[in-house]
């Protein structure tokens, strides 16, 4: 039997209204019209859930099903489930063994629940199979027709060791971190920005999602008891206040096993920083109203987005909007100075940068990275292009080292003919090194020398081999 909580807070008539009353009519001439809009604006109902997942996946999914039904009975249009809603075990091997692909049986069962109950679902974190040794912590949004509309892979790994609190969790031991920020999902309750648990400690992500259009930020969690007692509510309210978004944080609660307990206190916070719904103890559902017009009221009355000094500090925006490898257009052709790069030779691509195989390699595994916009030197790049280029280079370096099983990687840029540059388009050489290199300080990476030219088929084959690593 689920205990249902319905703790809605009429914040507008209290906290925020008090703020407006303290302002002069001259500074806030729309006060009366805002009140009228509040009465006319239709509100959206959401449900935030709390549970105690254990090592029996079937039981966990059954509990989720009951929570979804309880939320639907309260007219919720979207239901938010916590991180690890499918499984929490004791050993690393259990997590890996219980992981499934996104199109597996577990997600399929949730798709059926969404369709049967005619609600949207936020699966706050399930174990998605990555390889034989690791998983991905995946936040999945499913629409009321049972279709997957968005998938986010947790980007910040929770690695902590607090002996005095008897707390040790090393998420990176078995989870692969995500590589990109996902655009907010368009849902009936608003644009929902996806994050997971530990991500809430990084305000850069929240601000970036808000700038990308989010009305709601989600932090489904399995927050440890030790840190939750002191930081949980404070962090969630801070993220809501600074982003001026609603924050919805579904939560795990109670004792999962002999090694792990979670704080609970699943809640919804409004853009003014007030907790408007919170679950009581145990398996639970809390209902809250989302008023998108209220988001705009807060932002117009406290216009911090207009006051940001992006001329003095970094502008919050995603550095990487990478196109997945399987979406690279093999038939595309990209300009490379006076020559071209064939799409089939590209193994990694963002909207600003290409990584591709080399026609004349100094050593096996020698690849190239270039900005898509044709410039000749680093100083010609815009700041966002530089950031993207170096983010891609970091990833390419890691993959080249892994694939070649090399002891090191050489990364080089040649500018000007005297330095050996033969293609007048800025590009970076990435070469694996398996032993100490002696006497090649002046190697001309672009110069032809006696290097054999490879065929398009050879270059394309190498690109196909590299793509899965991204």
Beta strands, then each sheet from edge to edge (+ up, - down):
strand 1: 3-5
strand 2: 44-51
strand 3: 78-81
strand 4: 120-129
strand 5: 135-142
strand 6: 148-153
strand 7: 159-162
strand 8: 167-170
strand 9: 185-187
strand 10: 190-196
strand 11: 216-220
strand 12: 246-249
strand 13: 251-257
strand 14: 260-263
strand 15: 267-269
strand 16: 275-278
strand 17: 284-290
strand 18: 333-336
strand 19: 339-342
strand 20: 346-349
strand 21: 353-357
strand 22: 367-371
strand 23: 408-413
strand 24: 427-433
sheet 1: 1+ 17+ 2- 3- 4- 5+ 6-
sheet 2: 1+ 17+ 2- 13- 14+
sheet 3: 7+ 8-
sheet 4: 9+ 10- 11- 12- 15+ 16-
sheet 5: 18+ 19-
sheet 6: 20+ 21- 22+ 24- 23+
end
